[in-house]
Amino acid sequence: MVEPANLSALRIVYGYKPAVLTDDALRGVHTRILDQLAQARTRAMVDMFEVRELREAFEREPEGRDLLQQLRDLAMRSKIKVRFGSRKYPYEWFPLQFLLVYRSGVLCQAFPSILEGGYVQPEDFLEHLLAGEPWTLGGRRKSRARDHDRIVEHLIANPDVLEPGLTFLGAEHPVSSASGEVGFLDLLFRDLHSRYVIVEVKVKASELDEGIGKLGRHRRLFAEMNHIERARIRRLLACPDIPEGRCEELREAGIEWRIVPLTVSVDPNGRP
């Protein structure tokens, strides 16, 4: 069994509309969500949860309008779209089933959400929470400097270069906080001991300080966003040039490192 993360207490509000109870498929999802919430509470993964059946026209009441505005503000800060309303009229009404996640009394997440990797429904989030797994999905990797991309693509195709037994989970993995901090992990892996390995790729030794700073911030955001204990998250810096004098500094900071080559991809015709 996965131990609950040692993070600030969570409160989850599960809201649904009456139509859910008249539809067989939605009623099944409703039952599973209630069971997932009860499990999370029993296992001390949440401090408490609340189940709310929305009144008709709740969106037009002051409480509903205020909550939709909070959701709009959250989405703007965290850079993660939450699907309340439609594509044409966002943040105009509540979906049939939704979750609001609060940490220390502050709204920090809402579901359903949309990431580049796809939709995350309330049931999906709770499933990952109970499993101690990240609910975020890796997005489409953005092209950066040519040498940086060479290294990243090589590590995706050959994770054993970093460590035997790594499972690739995604590139450009989004991390953010309700306060507005955002970032993307270059690479995310899982090791043989079910720990997560955040990899920051740098091309030059002059970029190491930036990489060290990003790894510290990204681990904090990844842990908070996914409600995962920081002890399960390793940090690794990959670079072709890591001077020996920097290794002790990295060791003291708890950051692992690998010296990786600038790999040249070759097409079938032999051209670099």
Beta strands, then each sheet from edge to edge (+ up, - down):
strand 1: 10-16
strand 2: 48-53
strand 3: 81-82
strand 4: 97-103
strand 5: 106-111
strand 6: 113-115
strand 7: 118-120
strand 8: 167-176
strand 9: 182-190
strand 10: 196-201
strand 11: 233-239
strand 12: 256-259
sheet 1: 2+ 1+ 4- 5+
sheet 2: 3+ 6- 7+
sheet 3: 8+ 9- 10+ 11+ 12+
end
